[in-house]
Amino acid sequence: MKIKKLIVCLAVLMLLNCSEEEVLSTHSIPLVAMTSEETGISFSNQLVYQSDINILEYLYYYNGGGVAVGDINNDGLEDIYFTSNQGSDKLYLNQGDFKFKDITAVAGIYTDNSWSSGVTMEDVNNDGFLDIFVSKVGRHNSLLAHNLLYINNQDQTFTESTEALGLAFSGLSTQAAFIDYDRDGDQDMFLLNHSVHSVRSYGTTEKRTDEAPLSGDRFYENKINEEEGRFVDVTQTSGIYSSPLGYGLAVRVADINNDGWSDIYVGNDFHENDFIYINNGDKTFSESIKEHIANTSRFTMGVDVADLNNDGLQDIFTTDMMPNKADILLKSGGEDTDKVDRIKKDFGFEPQLARNNFQLQNKNGTFSEIALMTNTYATDWSWSVLLADFDNDWKTDVFVSNGIVKRPNDLDYINYIGGVKFSSYAVNERDKIRKEIIDEMPTLKIPNVLFKNLGDLSFESVDKASLGAPTFSTGAAYADLDNDGDLDLVINNINQEASVYKNTLDKGGLVIQLNNTSNHTTKGSRIIAYSEGKRFLQELQTTKGFQSASTQRVHFGVPSDSTVDSLEVVWPNQKKQTILAPDTKEILTITYSEAQIKIPNIDTEKIADFELAVLPFEYEESVYLDYERERLIPEKLSSEGPALVVEDFNGDGQNDIFIGGSRYQAAELWIAKKKGAYERVDVFAFRSDRNFEDVDAASIDIDSDGDRDLYVVSGGNDFEQGDRNLMDRIYLNDGNGVFTRRVVDLPRTNGGTVSVADFDQDGYEDLFVGSRSIPGAYGLDPDSYIIRNNQGKGLQQVLTFPLGMVTDSAWQDIDADGLLDLIIVGDWMPITILKNTGNNQFKNISKDQGLGSSFGLWNAVDFADFDGDGRLDIIAGNVGENFKWKPTVSKPVWLYLDDFDENEQLDPIIFYNFFDTYVPFASLNKLSEQLPFIKKRFQKYTAFAEVNTVEQLTGKNPKEYLQTKYINELRSMVYLNTLDGFKGIPLPKVAQQSSIEDILVDPEKKTVSYVGNYFDFVIELGPLGANPGGMLSDFNSETLSFESHKSFNLPKRTSSRAIQVLKNNQFVIATQNSFVFLVTSK
C-alpha cells in the first residue's frame, strides 16, 4: 500500500470503519509463569522492520502468531506448536513434568521464515494421529507462501501435503477451523481469510456476493477417503461468503442453535458484520447473524463459545479494543460517529460496538449482549479470548490476551500522518521517512486479563500478578499439560519469549479423552456432567480464541469437595451414552459404543414459557436527528412513543386496545371480537390528528357520562416549547367506541406521562401530566401539571411545577392515610413522592422517606406489598447494569448545564467515572463541534486525555454554572416500605440486562411483568437491546429477592415501551418500529 493511500485510509477508518470503580480483586487463580530454562520453550515471535512488509504496507503486521496444543504421538501428553511471522515455527514435544523438547527440525516442519498466522491440529485423514494445519499470508508484496498441512507419519515426523490434498491455497489466510459439516465422520475445513484495504473492500453489503480470490473465505469438503482422495472446494455451493468485504480474524465452530449440527461463528474486523453460519444439515449453511444477535463487536479479533452461566445454553464472547485506562480512551479512535453509524446501517451493515461482546443465549436461540453488565467489556487491544474453568469451581472463567506493538488508532498520530506529504520526498528518502512515521506510532504493552466467574453473571478481574508483566500477547491456548486435572496456559508473544503458565491448583478437575474405534472424529461431541442436582455442559471443539487451538480433551472444573454423579455423552452422530459415577482422579477415556440411543433435536418452541402472537399494527417512529441540534445530549428525546391503553371502550365487557401513533402516523383503535380476535376500526379524529406524536395516554371519564374517554399526551423534541404540535388532546367517547376530539387548551410540552385518579375525592377523575423535557434545552426541568376535574365542568390546573425530566407516574396511597399520593420518576431525578396533604396541596417527602439517593434514569414505576408487611412497596425500572456508566453514591455521573460559549444555547456537559477516573463523556471532536473554544484549549488529544474535571475542560468554576445534576443509581429496584423509610433492593441480574421501560404488577399474585430495551442513546453508550421481556415472581421476604423468572422471549431488537393486561393470562405489548405483541402464558 502506498504511504499516501495509507494516510488517507487510517484517517478515514477512524470515521467510517475504521460505579465503574476499580475494586482490588480479593480472588486469585494460581497460574505461575514458567521460565524457558524450566520448560525448554524458548520460542519468540520476533518482528523486524522490512521496507515492503511493515505496518504501513501490511495492515495486520502486528497481529502476531498462534499456538496449538495436541498429543501428536499419542503418549498421553499434549504437545505445543507455535507460529512465527518472520522466523521459524516451532514444535515442542511434551516430555512430562513441564519439560518440552524442540523437535521442529527432525519433525519435518518447514523453517523457511515465511509468514505464518494461525495454526490448528486435527486428524484430517482419520488415522488416529493428529495432523497440523498452518495458515500463511501469501501473494502480498514479498510474501509468497501457501498454507501448509503436515500429515502425521506416526513416528513424530510429518509430511507437508497441501498440494496432494487440495489445500494449497495462497492468499491472505488467518486461520483454519475443521468441522464435520455433513456428519460423515471426517473433518471438513473452513478457511478464514482477510482483506487488506482496497477499493473493493468498501461498499454496500451487495458486494457480499462478489468473490475475492486472495481474501475471501473458503470451505472445503473432506473427500480423502472417497474417489477424489483430497479436499474439494465447495465454497460456492456451501453458502459461505467469499467476498472482499470480509476482514476475518476469528473463527469458532460450535452447535450454536442446539440442533445437533455444528455451526460456524466468524469474527470480522472493521465494517463487515460478524457471521453466524447455521448448518442446514444438507451440506449448506445459512448466514443468520440478524436472526440471532442484535449487535456485535466492531473490530472482532477473537471468539470463543461456552456455557458461562450453567444454564445448558452456549454463550459467545468476542474481543475488541476498548481501553480500560481513561487517558488511552480519550486519545484513541473507537466508535463510529452517529452520522457514520447511520451511513453503515443504510449500506446494510448490522449494528457494531467497539468493545468486547458477551452474548448470553436465550431460550429462543437469540442472544442478549451483556458485557457491560459483567464488566468484561474493556480489556484494550485484545486478541484471544478463552472460556475455561481455570480454578476448578464448576464455573467458566474468561481469559483475554492483549497488547499491540504499535497503536495506529491514536488520534494525535492520525493527525500527524495526515500532515506528512510522502510524495514530496525523493524516492531514496522514502524508506527513512517510512521508518520515522512508524517510530511516531505509540506502543501499548499491557498485562493479559483473567476474569474469575463468581456466579450469577458476575465476573472479577483477578490479581494481575497471576499473569505477570505487560506483554504484546496474541495467540493463546489452554490444556492440562501435566495431567494433574487443572488447565495450564500457553501464549504467543511478539518480541519476547512465549509465556507458559503452570496451574498450581491442588484440587479437583476432570479431564476426559474421547475416542472412536473407527477413527471417526469426536469433535462436536457434547458432554453433560451431573453433580448434586446440577448439570454442566461442554462441547469438544479446539479452534478458538485467535489464530490458535486449545486442548483436544474435555475439561470439567470439578471442585475437590464435589463428585460427578454421571456423565452423558452425545456423540457427533447424536447417539448417546451414559457413564455412572465416573472416576475423577485420573484422565477418563470414553470410547464410542454402538449400543446407544439417538436423541431428538431440541425444539426451542416447546421450552418457551409464553406464546407470542402479533397484532398487525407497526409503530413507525418518525426520524428526527436530535444530536444534530444538541450535539452533547446522551439520548434522543423525540422518540418516546407509542402510547398504549387497554379499556372496554364500547361497553361489551371485553378489553379493547388503543395504540398511539408517531408523528404523521394516526393512532389506532382495535376492538375485541369473539375468540380472542381484534378488529381495527377507523376513527376520523385520530386520522385528523396524525401530525401529533402520541407518547402516553390514559382512559378517563372526562365528561362523567359513564364511558371511558381518552387523554393523549403529545411529545417531540423537534419543536419549540409551547408549539401547538405539543398540545395534549382529549377524545370523548360516545359509548360505542366512536371518539371525537374536544378542543380545549391543554399543556404544550414534550410530554412524558399521564396518570388518572380522583385525588381530591370529589367523585371526578383528575390528572397528573408529567413533562419529559424542554426541546433544545436538555437537562432543564420543564413544568409538570396537576389538573383537577372540576366536577365535569372543565379542567383546572391546580399546581404547576418543574419536577424534573418526568417519564412515568402513578397515584397511590403510599402512606395509608386515605389520600392518594403522587409518585413520579424520570431522568436525573430521584424517585419522588408527593404526599397529598389535602386541599389540593402536595409535599415532597422523598428525602425523608429514604429516597434521596435514588437519582437515576428511571422509566417506569408500580407498586405491590412484596414482603407482606401490609405496606405498599415501590418497584421502578431503570436503564439497568448493562450500561457504560456505573455510578455510585460516592461517584455519581455529573451533568453540568450552562451556556459555556455564551451563544444563547444550553450546553450539557457530562462527566462519569471510568475505571476509577473521571472523564468527559463526549469526545474532544464532539465537544469542539458545539463549543469551538474547547478545540483551542486542547490542540492535542494527549492534553485532552488529562482532563478529569469540568473546570479543567471549560476554565469556568462550577459554582457559576446554571445548574448541576447527577445520577447515582442505574439499577432497576424494589424499594421496600419499612418503618424507617424505603430500603432499596436491586432486581435480579436477569432484569438488569437492559432498560426496563414499563412494569406491570399483579398486586394479588405479586408477579412483575416487565418489558424494555432502548435504541436511542448515542453510540458511545450504545443500544440497550438485551431485554427480551419477562415475569418475576415468588418474592422471598427473607432473602429479599425474586426466586422465579420466566422470559417472554420477544424477538431480537424489540424496543418495547408499554405493557398492559388484556385478561388473566394475556398481555399486550406495544413496541417501537415493530408490531404489537399479544403474549399468552402457557
N, C-alpha and C positions, 0 to 999 in steps of 0.2 A: 504494500500500500504506500503511495506517495505521502510525504510528510504533510503537504498542503491539504491533501484529502483527509488525512488522519485528524488534523487540527479541526477542520470543519466537522468531522464525524464525532469527535469527542464532545465538542460543544453542543451539537445537535442532540446527541444521545442523552445528555443530561436533561434535555427538554422533551424529546419525543420518544426515546426508547428507554434511548439510553437511560395514694401514698406510695409513690414509687420509691419508697425509702429502701436503701440497700441494707438489708439486715445481715449481720455477720452470721454465717452458717454455723449451726450447732451440730451439723452432721458431717461425716466424712466417709469416704469409701477407700479402703486401704490399697490403692494402686501405687506400687513402688517402682520408680524409674530404675531400670537396669542399665548398667554401663555396657559399652561394647566389649570391654575386657571380660565382663561376666558372661555375656551371651554369645560372643563371637560374631555378632551382627554389627558390621561397620559401614553398611551401605549409607551413602549420602547422595542426594539428587542435587548435583552442583550445576548452576546455570552460569554461563559465561557469555558476555556480550558478543554478538556477531552482527556484521553490518547488514545482512539480509534477513536475519532471524533475531528479532528483539521485540519489545512491547509495542514499538511503533509500526513494525512490519507484520506482526502476528498478534492478533487480539488476545489470544489465550496463552501468551508466552509464560505467564506466571501461574498457570493453573496447577502446575506440579504433576506428581506421579501418583500411582495407585499401589495397592498392596492386596494380595490374595493369599488365602490360607486354605490348606487342604493336605491330606495324607497321600503323598504321591507314591509311596512304596508299601502301603497297607501294613505298616508296622504298629499302628495304633497311635502314632504321634503326628500331629498336624504340622506341616512344613510351611515355609513362607516364601513368596515371590514378590519382589519389588520392581516397579518400572521406573526408568530413568528417562529424562528428556534429552539430555545431550551425552550421557555416558552409557555404560553397560547396565542392562537389567541384571538383577541378582536373584539366584535361587538358593535358599538356605535349607539344609536338611536338619530336622529336629532330632537331636541325639538323646533327648531326655534331660531332666533336671535343668531345664532352661539353658542348655548348651546347643548351639547351632553351628553347622559347618557349611561354608560356601562351596557349593558343587556346581556353580554356573558353567564353568568351562568343561568339566567332564560330563555334564548332563546334556551337552549339545545346544545350550542356549546361545543365541547369537550375541556377539559383543561388538556390533558394528556402529554403535553410538547413534543409531537412527532414533527419531523422536517417538518414544513410547508414551502412551497416555494411560488407558485403563487396562486392567487385567482381571481375568476370572478363571476359575478352574471348573472343569466339567468332564464327565466321562462321555465324550461325544460319539464314541464308536461302540459303546456297551460291552467293553471287555473287562469291566470290573476295576479299571485303573483310571485315575484322574488325568485328564489332559489339560493343557494350559493354552488359553487364547489371549493374545496380546493385541490391543488396538494401537494403531500407529497414525501419525499425521504424515501424509504424503501429498505430492503434487502441489506443493505450496512453496514458492520460492525455491530454495535449495533442498527442501525436504522431499525425498523421493520414495520413501519406504511404502510397503503394503502391510496389511495386517498379517499376523503370524498365528498359526495353530500348531502347537507342539504336541504330537501324538506320543503317548507314554509307551515306551518299549518294554515296560515291566521289569526293568533292571536299573532303574534310576537314571536312565538316559531317555532322550526324546528325539523325535524326527520331525522337522518342520514340514507341514503337509498342506498348506493352504492351496497351493496350485492344484494338487491332486484331488482335493476335497471341495473345490469350488468356492473358497472363501478368501481368495487373494485380492480383496478389494483394496484399492489405493485411493485415498482421499483424506478427508478431514474427520477421522474417527475419534470418538471419545471413549466408548465402552460397548462391550457386547453383553447381552443377557440371554441365557439359554432358557427355553420354555418348551414344554411338551404341549404344543397348542392343539394337537389333534388326539391326544391321549392314546398314542400308539406305542408308548413305552420308550421312545428315544427323544432326544432333546433337539428341538429346532432352535433357530437363533434370530434374535432381534439385534440389529447393529445400529447403535446410536451415533449419529454424525452431527457436525455443527457447521453452520455458515460462518463466513467472515464478512465484514461489512462490504456491501456492493450495491449497485443499483437494484439488482434482482432480489436482495434480501429485505427490501422495503415495499410497502404497498398494502392493499386491502387483502382480506382473507380469501378473495377469489384466487390469489396466487397459490393457495394451498394445494391445488391440484396440479400445479406445474411440477416438473421433475428436475432435480438438481443432481447432476452426475457425481459431483465431488462431496456435496454436503447433505444431500437428502438421506433420511434414514432408510434402512433396508430390512427385509425379512427373508430368511432362508429356511426352507423345509429340509429336514434331515432325511435323505434317501440313501444313506451309506449302505444300508443292508437291503436295498432294493436294486432294481436293474440299473438305475443311474449310477450307483456307487459313490455318490457325492451329495453335497448340499445343493439345492436348486433355488435360485432367486425367484420368489413368488410375491414380491412386493406389490406389483400392480394388481394382483387378484386378491390380496390379503386384506385390503382396507387400510393399510399403513400409509400415512402421508410421507412423501419423499421430496418435499418442496424446499426452495431456497429460504423460506421464512424461518425455518427451524434452526435454533441455536441449542442443540441438545447437549445438556451437561449431566443429566441424571436419569437413571432408568431403574425401575424396580418391578419385578414380576410378583404378582400375588393374586389370589382369588378375591377381588375387591367386592364383587356383588354376591358372593356366597352361593354360587350355583354349581360349584364343583369344577369349573373350568378356570384355568389360570389366565389372568388379565395382565395388562401392562400399563404402568404409570410412567410417563415421560415428562421430565422437567426441562423446560426451555428457558433460555436466557432472553432478556430484552422483551420485545413487544409480542412475540408469538405466545399463544396460550400454552399452558401445560396440557398434556393429553391424557385421557383415560381411554385405553383401547379395551373395550369389553369383548371378550371371546364369545362368539356366537355359536361355537361348537360345530361349525361346518367349514373350518379352515378359513374363516374370515373374522375380522374384527370390526366393531363399530366405535368410532371415536365419540365419546359421550361425556366430556367434561361438563358441558352445560347441564346435563341431567343430574349430575351428582354434586357439584361443588359451585358455590356462589362466587368465590374469589380465590385466587391463588397468589403465591409469592410472585414478585415481578422479575427478579433475577434468580430464578431457581437454579441452585447449584448442587444440592444433594437431596436425596429422598430415601426414606425407609418406611416400612409398614409393619405395624404390630398392634396388639390389643393393649392400649395404655391404661384402660380403666377396668379391665377384667369383666367386661360385660358380654364377652363372646363375639364381639364385632371388631374387625381390624380397623385401625385408625391410620392416618397418613401424616407424616411430618416432612416438611420441606424446608431447606435453609435458604437464606438470602443474605443481605449485607447491611442490615440496620445497625448502626453503632450503639453501644451501651455506655459510651462516655459523652458527656454533654458537649465538650469542646469539639470533638470529632463530628458529632451530629450537626452542629451549627455551621461547619465549614465543608460539609460533604453534600454532593448531589445524591438524590434518592428518589423520592416520589415525583411523579409527573405533576405538572401544574393542573389545575382544574380544567383549563381550556384544552390542554393536550390530552387529558384523560377522556374528555368528550370526543375529541377527534378520533382517538383509538377505538372507542366504542362505535362511532359512526363507521369506521373501517371494518367493523365486525369482530373485534377482539373482545375477550371477556375481561371483567374487572381484575386488576392486579394491585398488590400492595407490596412495597419494598421492605419486607420483614419476613422472618420465619413464619411459616403457617403450620398450625396444629389442627388437622381436620379430624374431628370426632365423628365417627359414623353413627347415624341414627338408624332406627329400626326399619325405615322405609328405603334404605340404601342411599339417602342423601347424607351430606356431611355438614357439620357445624364447625366453623373455624374459631378456635378458642385460644390461640397463642397468647394474646394479651391477657386473658384471664389467668393463664398458668404461668405468666411471667417468663415464658421461654421465647419470646418474640425477637429479642435483640441480642445477638451474640457477635455482632460486627461481621467482618468479611468471612463468611462461613462456607465450608465445603462439605465434608462428610457429616451426616447425621446417622447415628447408630442407636437403635432402640433395643435395649437388652437389660437384663437384671444383673447388675454388677455387684450387688450386695446380698443376694440370696434372701429376699424378703417377700417373694411372690409378686413383686411389683416391678414393672418395666421402667427403667431409667432412660435418660436421654443424654447421649454424648455428642458433642459438636466440635469438629476441628476447625481452626480458623487462622487468619493472618494472610497478608499478601506483601510481597517484596516491594512492589511499587503500587501506589494507590492513585489510579487515574481519575477518580471522581472528586478529587479535592478541588473546590471551586476556585481558589486562588490560582491553582495550577492551570485550570482550564482557561482562566483569564490570561495567564502568562503565555500559554502556547498560542492563544488567539492573536497575540501580538508578534509572533515570530513569522517573518516573511522568508520562508525557507528558499523560495525560488530566487531570492536576491543574492544568495551566496553562490560562489563558484563551485563547480562540481567537486573539485578536490577538497573543498572545505566542508562539504555537507555531512560527511561522516562524523567530523568533530562536533558540528552543531547538533547532530542527532544524539550524540552521547551527552552533550550538555543539557539537552531537553529531557533526557531520561534521568539525569542526575538531579534535576529540579523536582522530579516527581516524588512526593512524600512516600515514606515507607510505613509499614504497620506490622510490627511483631507483637503478638499478644498471646496470653495463655489460652489453651483449649478449655472447654467448658463441659462440666458434667452436672446434669440436673438429677438430683435424687427424687424419686417418686414417693411422695408422702401419703398417697392415697387421696380419694375424694377430689381428684383432678387438681391437686396441689403439688407443686414442684419447688425445690430449693436448690440453688447452685451450691455445690459442696465446696469445702475448703480448697482454695486454689492451690495450696501446697500439694494436693493429691496429684496434680497434673504438671507440676514442675514449672520451669521458666517459660517466658514468652517464646513463641516459635512461629515459623511460617509453615503451618501444617496443612496438608491437603488430604490425600487418600488415607483411609484408616480401616482396620478390620479387627474383629474380636474373635477369640477362640479360647478354649481351655487348653493352653499349650503344655501344661504339666499334668493334665489329667487328675486334678485334685477337686473338681466339682465347681470351681468358680471361673469366671471369664477374665482372661487377660486381654491386653490391648496393644496393637501394633500400629504405628503412624508413620507415614512417609512425609518427611520434612524437606524443604528447599534450603540448600546451602548449609546443611548441618546433618549430622547422623540421624538415622531413623530413631524414633522413640519406641522403646519396648517397655511396657508396664506389666509387672507381675502382680496379680491379685493375691494378697496375703490373708484373705479371709480364712478363718479356721472352722467354718461351719457350713454344713448343708450343701445343696446343689445336686441336680440330677442331670447327667449327660446321656443322651440316647443316640445310638448309631442305628440307622435304618438300613436294612439290607434287602435285596431281592435276588433270589437264587437264579433268576433268568437274566440278571443284569439289567432289567428294566429300571428306568430312573425312579428314584424315590422322591425327587423334587416335586413340590406341590402337595406332599402329604401333610395332613393336619393331625396334630396330637392334642387331645384334651386330657389334662390331668385333673383328677377329682381328689379333693382333700378336705376333710372335715366339713362337708356340705357345700363347698365352693368348687368352681370349675375354672380352669386356666387353659388358654389356647395358645398354641404355637403352630406356625406353618413353616415347613422346611423350604427355604429359598436362600441363596447365598449371595448373589449380586445385589449390593445395596450400598448406601452411602454415596460416595463419589469415586468413580473410577476404580472401585475395589470390590472384593468378595470376602465375606466372613466365613466362619466355621461351616463345615459340611455336616455337622451334627446338630441335634436339637438340645437346647439347654433350658431347664426349668430351675428357677431360683428357689428351690425348696429350703426353707429355714431348717436349722439343725434340730429345732424342737417340734417340727411338723412331720407328718407322714403322708404318703401318697396312697390313697385307698385303691385307686385303679387308674389305668391309662386306656384311652380309647384312640386307636389309630385309624384314620380314614386315609387310605392309600389313593394315589392319583386316579385310579380307575373307579374310585368311590366305593370300593369294598372296605369293610370294617372288621377290625378285630379288637378284642379287649384283653388286657393283661391285669390280673388282680394282684394287689399287694406287691408291686414290683420292688426289687431290691434297689435302694437308692444310694448304697455305699460304693458301688462300682459302676463303671460305664455299662449301661444297659444296652444290649444288642437285641433289636426286634427284627425278625425276618418275616417277610411276606409269606402268608399261608393261603392256600386255595380255599380253605374252609371258612368262607366269610360271607357276610350278608351285604348286599348292595343297599346303600342308603338313598332315600329320596332327596331331591333338591329342596332347599328351604324356600317356602313361599312367604315372602315378607308381608303379603296382604293378610295372611292368617294370624300373624303375631301382632298386628296393629290393634290398638285399643279403641280406635274410633273409625267410623266410616265417613268419608267425605263425599259431598255432592255439591254441584255448582249451580248457583242462580245466575243466569246469563246477563248480568249487568257488569260491565267492566268500567271501573272508575279510571278516567284518563286525566291525570294531573296536567294542567297547563304548564308550559315551560316558561319559567322566568329565572334569569341568572342573577340571583341576589348578590353573588360575590363580585359581579362587575360594578355594582352600585356601592357596595360596602365591602371592600377587599379584606378587611380584617375580621369579619364575623366568622364564628366556627361552624355555623349551620345555616341552612335556608329556613326562612320563616314564611315562605309563600306556598307551602305545600302541606297544610295541616289537616286536610280532609282525608276521607269522607265522613260526613255525619251519619249516624245510624240511630233509628228509633224503632222499637218493636211495641206495637199497640194494636188493640182492636179498634180500628178506625171506622168500620161500617156496622158495628154493633151486632155481629153474627156469632159472637162468642169465640172467634178464632183470632189469633195474633197475626197482624199484617206487618209489613216491613216498609219503612221509609228509608231511602238511601240518598244522601245529599250528593249533588254534582260538583264538579270542579268549574272553574270559570269557562264559559262557553259550552258547558255540558249541563243539561237540565237534570234536576233531581227526579227520582222515580219512586212510584208507589206500587208495591206488589201486594195484592190482596190474596189471602189464604183461600184455597179451594179444598175440595174433598181429597182424601188420601194423601195429604201432605204436599199437594201441588200448590204453586203460586202463579198468579196471572198479573202481568203488568197492566195498569190502567193509565190512560192518558190524562194528565192533569194540565190544563191550559195555563194555570197560574205558575206552575213550575217551569214550563217551557218559556213563558214570558220573562222569567227572571233568571235565565241561564247565564247572564253576564255576571252574576254574583258567584262567589265561591262559598260553598256551604262547609264550614269547619266543625260545627257541632249543632245539635238540635235536641229538643225535648218536647214531650207531649204535655199539654196543659189545657185545662178547660178555661180559656181566657175570658169567654163571654158567659160563663155559668149557665150553659144550656144543656148540660148533661152529656155532651160528647167531647171527644179529645181533639183539640186543635194543635197547631204546631208553632213553636218558636224556633226560628232558624238563625244561627249566628253566622255572620259574614266575616270573611277574612281575606288576607292578601297583603303581601309586602311590597307590591308594585304600585301602590297608590300613596298619595299623601294622606296624612292623618286628617280625618273628617270628610274624606271623599264620599260621595253618595254611593259608590260601589262597595263601601264598607258598612253600609247601614244594615242592621239586623232586620228580620222580617217576621211578621205574624201571618199565618194562614188559618182562616176559620173553616171549620168542618161543618157541613150541613147535616151530619149524622149518618150519611151514606158513603163517606169516603170521598166526597167531592169538596175540593178546597178552593177558596178564593182569598186573595191577599187583602188584609186590612192595612190601608195606608196610614201609618202613624209614625211620628218621629221617634226613632229608637237610636241606641248607641251606634256611633260610626267609628269603629276602631278595627285594628287587626285582631279579631276575636279569638278567644281560646276555649271558652266553656260556658255552658248554661246549666243551672240546676233549679229545680222547681220544688217548692214546699210552702205550706201555709205557716210562715214563721211567726206571724202575729196572731194566729189562732182566731181569725175572724170568719173562717169558713171559705175563704177565697185563696186560691193558689198564687203565691208570689214568686219572684225570680231573683237569682243572682246571675249576673253576666260578667264573666271574667275576661279581661283583655290580655292578649298574647304579647304584643309589642307595639312600639311606635315605629311605623315604617321609616326607614332611613336613619334610625337612632337606636341601634342595637344596644341593649343593656339598660336603657332608661325605663322607668316603670310607667306604664300607661294607666289611665284611670279605669277602675272597675266599678260595677254598679250593683247596689241592692235596690230592686224595683218592687214596689208594693202594688198589688192588685186592689184598686180602690173599689171593692165590692162590685166588681163588674162594670164600673162606670169609667174606667180608664186606668192607665198605669202612671205611677208616681215614683220618681227617683227619690228615695229617702236618704240614701247615702252614696256618695261618690268619692272614691279614694284610690291612690296609687299603691296597690298591694304588692305588685311585682309582675313578672312575666308569667301570667297565670295560664296553666294548661288544663287543670281539672278541678272540680269542686263537688261538694256534696253537703246536704243538710242532715244532721244527726244530733240527737240529744246526747252529747258525749259525756255530760256530767250528771245525767239523770235528774235534772231539776224540773223537768216538764216542759222546757223550752228548747226549740230546735236551734242548735248552734251551726255555724258555718265552718267547714274545713276546706282549706284551699292549698293546692300545690302548684309548683311551677319551676321555672329556671332561675338559678342564682338566688333562691329563696328557701327558707325552711318550710317544713310542714306547718301550716298556720291554722290556729284555732281562733275563730272569732266567737267569743261567748255571747250568746243572746242574753242581754240584761233587761229586756222588756222595753216597751215604749219606743220601738224602732231603733234601739241603741245596741251597739256591739263593742266588746272589749277584746283586744288581742292578748290572749293568755298563753301563747305558745312557749315563751321562755319559762314562765312559771311552771308549766307542765312538763318540763324536761326536753322540749323540742328545739332548744336554742342552738344545738349543734347539728341540726339536720338540714343544712344548706346543700341542695342538690340540683339535679336537672330532672325534676320529678315530672311524670307524665300522667299518673293515674292514682286514685285513692278510693278505698272502700273500707267496710267495717264488718266485724263479727266479734263475738266473745270467744276467742280461740282457746283460752285457757280455762274457761268455765267458772270464772270467779264472779260472774254477774255484771261485769263492767265491759263496755264496748272497747275493743282494741282497734287499731288502725293498721291497714296494710296499704303499702304505697309502692308503685312501680317507678323505677329509676332507669338510668342507662345501663346499670349492671357493672360487673367486674371486668368484662371483656372489652376494656376501653384503655386508651393510651394514657389518660390522666388517672393518677392513683392518689387522690387527695386523702388527707387525714385531718384531724382536728388541729394538730400541730403544724402541718404542712399543707395548707389548702391550695387550691387553684385560685389565682387572683385575676380579677377583671378591673382594669383601670379605665375610667371614662373621662375624656376631656377633649377639647379641640386643641390638639397639641401643635398644629401648624397654623392655627388662627385663620382658617378659611371658612368658618361658619359651618363646618361639618364635624359631627361627633366621630372620634377615633377610639374604638375599643381595643385596648392592648391587653393581652392575656399572658401571664407567666404561670408556669407549672413546674412541679418538682420532677426532674428526670434523673432517675437513679441517684438521688440524694443531692442534686444540684439544680437550682432554679434556672430556667432558661425561658427566653421568649418563645411563645407558641408559633408565631408567624415567622417565616423565613426573612432574611435580610432583603431579598428581592421583593417579597410581598409588602413588607413594611415600607420599603422605599417607594413603591408604587403609590401608596396612599399618603406617605409622609416623606416627601423628597429630601428634607433636611437630614433624614437618617442616613442616606447614602453619603452625604458629605461628612457626617460624623464618623462613619465606618467605611473607609475606602477599601479595606481588605476584610475578607471573611475571617482571617485569623484574629483580627481585633474584635469583630462581632462575636466570635466564639468565647470571648472573655466576659460577655455581658451576663450578669446574674441578677440585676435589679432594674426596675423600670426607670429609676433615676439615672443609672448609667446609660440606659438606652436613650432617654429623651433629654437629659440635662435639666429636668424640671422636678422640683420637690413634690412628692406625692401628696403632701398636705395641701397643695394648691389645686389638686385635681377636682373636677366637678363631682365625681362620685367614685367610690371603690366598693366592689362586691367580691364575694368569694364563694367557693364550693368546698365542703369538707366531707361529703358523703355521697357516693355514687352507687352504692349497693341498693337493690330493692329490699325492702324491710317490712317486718311486722313490728309495730310499736305496741307493747303490752301495757294496758291501762292499770297501773298499780296505785296503791295508796300514796306513793311518793312521786307520782307523775308517770310519764311514759318511759318504758325501757325498750331500747331498740334491739331487735334480733334479726340478723340477716336471713333472707330466704335461702334455701339450699342452692348449691352450686348449679344445679340444672336450670334454675330460674335466674341465674346471674350471667348466662352466656351471651345475652344481648339485652337490648332495651325491652322493658315491658311498657307497652303503650296503652293498654287497657286491662282492667281487672274486673272480674265478676264473681262476687262471693255469694254462696248459698249459706245464709246465716244459720239455717237449721242443721244441714249436713256438715257445715264448716269446711266445704270444699272451696278452693280458689282456682278459678279458671282464668288463664292469662294469655294474652297474645302480644306480639310486638314485632321488632325489627325497625330499623330506621336507616334510610339510604341517602339522607340529605345533609350529613356532616361533610365538611371539607375533606379532601382526600388525605390530608395529614392525620385526621382522626379515623378516616376510613368508614366504609359502610358497616352498619351493625346488622348482620344477617344470620346469626346463629340461633335464633329462637323459633323453633317450629310450632310454638304454642303448646299448652298443656294444662294439666289439672293437678294441683297439690291437695292432699287430704291427710286425715289422721294426724292432727296436731297433737303432739305428746307434751302435756303440760309439765312433765318432769324434766325431759331433755330440752324442752322449748324448741322443738323442731317438727317439721312435717315428715312423716315416715313413709308416705306413699306418693308416687308420681306416675302420671300417665301422659303420654305425648299425643298431641293432635296430629303430628306428622304432616303439617301443612307443607305445600310444595316449596322447594328451594326458591330463594329470592322473593318470598312473600312478605310484603310490608303491611302488617295487619294494624289497623288503627282503632277498631272498636269491636266489642263482643257483647251480645245480648242473648238472653234465654228466650227460646221460642216456645218450648214446652219442657216437660220434666227431664227428658234425656237428650234434648237437641238444642244446639246453639246456632246463632247466625254470626258470621264474622265478616266485617267489611274491610277490604284491603285497598291499598293504593296501587294504581296501574295494574290491577289484576281483577279477578272475579270476586263475587260474594260467595262465601262458602257456608254450606249447611253441614254442621258437624254433629254426628249422632253417636252416642255411646253404645258400644256393643253389649 
